[in-house]
Amino acid sequence: MVILEKVSKVYNEGTPQAFEALKEIDLSVAEGETVILSGVSGSGKSTLLSLIAALDKPSSGKIEVGGELISKLPDLHASAYRAERIGVVFQHFNLIESLNVEENVMVPLIPSALPLADIREMAAKSMQHASIGHKALQAVKRLSGGEKQRCAIARALVHDPELILCDEPTANLDRENSLKFIEMLEMLHTLGKTIIVATHDPLFEKLSFVSRVIHMEDGKIIKHEK
């Protein structure tokens, strides 16, 4: 599903402030795997996710997702790739506070030009999967942290993506809501989704449904654990 070959990322390249965030990363993730990217802040795991999501481009190397070369996609095509093939769950949720839950979940489908009835049906199904359907008409700004995370998950699932990327998804959650998030992740795993989670939360390291924990340090992969 995901293949990275000799992927490097240098910020401020060619200047005295140049910083090599990733250093010749080789990585493959099979369809249906749940993989944890583990490491302290600054180890490169969030940068790696942003490249897989085509939110940024590598300085060198190649990235393929589902057989499509995405490492050099023009911005317009990168947006289409994200809209069609991947779902992203961000650390800070990135929800539109002025909208309600249903409206936030529907947002990724607006460019699709689908009939509104179809969009609402897809949003309802996604909210059901994320256990947030009972809050569909609630303003996002009035949700708890755990509820905002479930709304963000519903938004990420609404177009039925094949690949789900989670960047520090429990960083702003207490232990109870972190465990609920992990239960939801296991449900997505049983649905056959390919999942990559960047986290330093130790709760993720001994889960039965996790295929591998990949430890990162200083922009490099230093160890794989089953």
C-alpha positions in Angstrom: 0.0 0.0 0.0 2.8 2.5 1.0 6.4 2.4 -0.3 9.1 4.9 0.5 12.5 4.6 -1.1 15.5 6.7 0.1 13.2 9.5 1.2 14.9 12.6 2.7 13.4 16.0 3.7 15.6 19.1 4.2 14.0 22.3 5.4 15.7 25.7 4.4 17.8 23.7 1.9 20.9 25.6 0.7 20.9 28.0 3.6 22.9 28.1 6.9 19.6 27.2 8.6 19.2 23.9 6.7 17.8 21.1 8.8 17.6 17.5 7.7 14.3 16.2 9.2 14.3 12.8 7.4 17.4 10.9 6.2 17.0 8.3 3.4 14.0 6.5 4.8 13.1 3.1 3.4 9.7 1.8 4.5 6.9 -0.3 3.2 3.4 -0.8 4.8 1.2 -3.6 3.5 -2.5 -3.2 2.9 -4.5 -3.8 6.1 -1.5 -3.2 8.4 -1.7 -1.0 11.5 1.8 0.6 12.0 3.0 2.8 14.8 5.7 5.4 14.2 7.2 6.0 17.6 9.7 8.6 18.8 10.2 11.7 20.8 9.2 15.1 19.4 11.6 16.1 16.6 12.4 12.5 15.6 10.8 12.9 12.1 7.6 10.9 12.5 5.1 13.8 11.8 7.2 14.9 8.9 7.0 11.4 7.5 3.2 11.4 7.8 3.0 14.8 6.0 4.9 13.4 3.1 2.7 10.3 2.8 -0.3 12.7 2.9 1.3 14.8 0.1 1.0 17.8 2.4 4.6 18.4 1.7 7.1 17.0 -0.8 10.4 15.1 -0.1 13.7 16.7 -1.0 14.7 13.4 -2.5 13.5 9.9 -2.8 10.2 8.3 -4.0 6.9 7.7 -2.3 4.1 5.4 -3.7 0.7 4.9 -2.3 -1.5 2.2 -3.8 0.8 2.1 -6.9 0.5 5.9 -7.5 3.7 8.0 -7.3 2.7 10.8 -5.0 6.0 12.3 -4.1 6.0 14.9 -6.9 2.3 15.5 -7.4 1.3 19.1 -8.3 -0.7 20.8 -5.6 -4.1 20.3 -7.4 -3.5 16.6 -7.9 -2.2 16.3 -4.3 -5.5 17.7 -3.1 -7.5 15.2 -5.2 -5.3 12.4 -3.8 -6.1 13.4 -0.3 -9.8 13.8 -1.0 -10.1 10.4 -2.7 -7.7 8.1 -1.0 -6.6 9.1 2.5 -8.1 10.3 5.8 -6.0 12.3 8.2 -6.7 12.7 11.9 -4.7 15.7 13.3 -3.4 16.3 16.8 -5.4 19.6 17.2 -8.5 18.2 15.4 -8.6 21.0 12.8 -12.3 21.3 13.0 -14.3 24.4 11.9 -15.6 25.6 15.3 -18.5 27.6 13.8 -20.1 24.6 12.2 -21.9 21.6 13.8 -20.6 18.0 13.8 -22.5 17.0 10.7 -21.4 20.0 8.7 -17.7 19.4 9.7 -18.0 15.7 8.6 -19.6 16.8 5.3 -16.9 19.3 4.4 -14.5 16.9 2.6 -17.4 15.8 0.3 -18.3 19.3 -0.9 -15.9 19.4 -3.9 -17.3 16.0 -5.1 -20.5 17.6 -6.5 -22.6 14.7 -5.1 -26.3 15.3 -4.4 -26.8 16.7 -0.9 -28.9 13.6 0.1 -26.0 11.3 -0.7 -23.5 13.5 1.2 -25.8 13.5 4.2 -26.1 9.7 4.0 -22.3 9.2 3.8 -21.8 11.6 6.7 -24.4 9.8 8.8 -22.7 6.4 8.2 -19.3 7.9 9.1 -20.6 9.5 12.3 -22.1 6.2 13.3 -18.8 4.4 12.8 -17.1 7.1 15.0 -19.9 7.0 17.7 -20.7 10.7 17.3 -24.0 10.5 15.4 -25.9 11.5 18.6 -24.1 14.9 18.5 -24.7 15.6 14.7 -26.4 18.9 15.3 -24.2 20.0 18.2 -21.9 23.0 17.6 -18.3 21.8 17.5 -17.1 24.5 19.9 -19.3 22.9 22.6 -17.9 19.4 22.3 -15.4 17.8 24.8 -11.9 16.9 23.6 -12.9 13.3 23.1 -16.0 14.3 21.2 -14.0 16.6 18.9 -11.6 13.7 18.2 -14.5 11.4 17.3 -15.8 14.2 15.0 -12.4 14.4 13.4 -12.3 10.6 12.9 -15.8 10.7 11.3 -14.6 13.5 8.9 -11.5 11.4 8.0 -13.7 8.4 7.2 -16.5 10.1 5.3 -15.1 9.3 1.9 -14.2 5.7 2.8 -10.4 6.1 2.4 -8.1 3.2 2.0 -5.3 4.7 4.1 -5.8 6.5 7.5 -3.0 8.7 8.9 -3.1 9.8 12.6 -0.7 12.4 13.8 -0.3 12.4 17.7 -4.0 11.6 17.9 -4.1 11.3 21.8 -1.8 14.2 22.6 -4.8 16.4 23.7 -6.9 13.6 25.3 -7.0 12.2 28.8 -6.4 8.5 29.4 -10.0 7.5 29.2 -10.6 9.2 25.9 -7.2 7.9 24.6 -8.4 4.3 25.3 -11.7 5.0 23.5 -9.7 6.3 20.5 -7.7 3.1 20.5 -10.9 1.0 20.5 -12.1 3.0 17.5 -8.7 2.4 15.8 -9.1 -1.4 16.4 -12.6 -1.2 14.8 -11.1 0.5 11.7 -8.4 -2.2 11.6 -11.1 -4.9 11.5 -12.7 -3.1 8.6 -9.4 -3.7 6.7 -8.1 -0.1 6.7 -4.4 0.6 6.4 -3.4 2.7 9.4 -0.3 4.7 10.2 -0.1 6.4 13.6 2.7 8.8 14.6 2.8 9.0 18.4 5.0 8.9 21.5 2.1 7.7 23.7 3.1 4.3 25.3 -0.5 3.1 25.2 0.0 2.3 21.5 3.1 0.0 21.8 1.6 -3.3 23.1 -1.7 -3.4 21.2 -2.7 -6.8 19.7 -3.9 -5.4 16.4 -0.7 -3.4 15.7 1.5 -5.1 13.1 4.7 -3.2 13.9 6.1 -0.4 16.0 8.7 1.5 14.0 11.1 3.5 16.2 12.4 6.8 14.8 15.3 8.9 16.1 17.0 12.0 14.5 15.2 11.6 11.2 16.0 7.9 10.8 14.3 4.5 11.4 16.4 2.8 14.1 14.3 -0.3 14.9 11.2 -2.3 13.9 9.3 -4.3 16.5 6.5 -6.8 16.0 
